[in-house]
Structure formats: structure tokens, C-alpha cells
Amino acid sequence: GKSEGVAGLAQSLTVFASAIYVAFEAFKRLLAPSPIEQPELGLGIMGISLGLTLLLVIFQRYVARTTQSLAIAADEVHYRADLATNAAVMIAIYVSSTTGWDWLDPLVGLMVVGLILASVKSIVERALDELLDRELPDEDRQRIEDLAQRHPAVLGFHDLRTRSSGRAQFIQFHLELESALTLLEAHEISDAVEYEVQQAFPMAEVLIHTDPHGLTEDHVHF
């Protein structure tokens, strides 16, 4: 799970570096505009690149959704940014070559850099969540509590802890049960609650600790 976050972060840093390079070159062209040579060749190459990149993005999006791979999702963002780049470059080449607006090409380049940096920010945030074991969203935590307390034998619920690592999720909490229950009865109740939570979160490892209801103990609230 951690390797997914590392790969996504490395991919983002690579794309970020390329965006900075493009921005640097665009500023140079803005300060010293020059006409585009052989615009027809440029449009043809960019058209082919646009079509192939679109097919790749469609396939990568499907794979990322199926596998929940952060590394593939990061790569898909990279090529999605390429789509915007290709389209913008085609427009800039055409308009610049027909109007003589030599400043338009580097200006569009800077706009594309902005799109790339926004995409990089999204992937970096997701990668850091993976690497820092971010807890599950509040709505998921509330759903876990609701599922646990839905069992009629559960008298209390506390100390819920959750985290994600790649595709895996980790959920643990305490259940308060009637103190007169046998160990076997408490085990069966825990298994029933674990099954319900597991059905709702199939990629999760669920760990349940049982406490006698009404027992006063020192513990940290999560």
C-alpha cells in the first residue's frame, strides 16, 4: 500500500518538474516572440498524439477504477494533462500561423502549465493521504458505528480507529456487551458485527474488542 503512495508522489514530482520547464520556456518566448515554422506538420503530429493519448486515458481510467491503484491514477492524470496540452497546442499553432500572433503560443503554454499544476496538487494530496495513513471519511466512520450499534446485543460503542493503506482499509473499535454473557456468546456477537462491517467495507481488515457494559476504564477517545 505504501509503495502506491510513493509511486504516485514520484510521478507527481516528475510532472511538476516538466511543468516548471514548460513555464520557463514559455516566459522566454513571451519576451522574444518568434513565428512557428511548418505549422501543418505540427498540427498533424499533435492530432495523432491527441488521438492516441485519448485512447490511453480511457483505458487507464478503467484500470485505475478497477484496481484502485494510486500509481495508475497518477499516470492517468499525467496523460489527461497531456490531452489539454495537445488540444491547446493545436489551437495555438493554428491561430498563431494564421494571424501572426506569435505571443499566443507561449501564452497558451502557460495556461497548460496551470492545468498541470492543479492536477499535480490532486495527486500529491492523495499520495500523502496514503503515506500518512489518513483515517476514513467522517461519513464512513459514522456508517461503521451505525452498523455496529444496529445489533440488538450491542449496548455501547467507542474507540473507533480507521486508516487506509493503498487498497486496504483497517478498522478497529470496542463494543460494549452485557457483562453476564459467556465468552462464546460475546464472540458470536462480535462475529456478527464484523460480518456486517466487512460487507460494507470489503477491502477492510476489521478488529473488534469487547468490553463489559458499564465497566469504568481509562482509555483514549478517538
C-alpha angles and dihedrals in degrees: 000000000000092000089061090057093046092050092048092049092048091049091050092051090051092051090045091055091051090050091053090051092051090048091052092051092045092054090051091052092048091055092046110024117199132181121258114251121219097002092179091060091047092051092049095050093045091049091055091045091050093053095047093045091051091055091048093049092050091051094043092050090054092048093046091051091048098045099029086224113167092198092056091044089053091050090048090054089051092055092041086058087050089058091057089044094052094046093047092047091051091051092046093048093050097045094042093050094047100041103029091237095147092172092064096074096058091040091057088046090059091049090053090050088058091053091049093050091050090053091047091053090055094051094044090054092051092046092051090049088056095046095045096045096241114203121247118273118277092252091056092048090051090049091053091052092048092050092049096048093045089079108095093224094056110099099175145005131204148144097046112183124181137172141163129226114179109306092340124093127197122208127178133165145151124254123203112218136175108287093224093063119113120243089252093052092048089049092052092050091049090049091051092051092044090053092053093049091045091053091054094043106031094173093054132103106218123204120183128190118195124215130187108255113254095020111141112220138155112250139148115255115228 
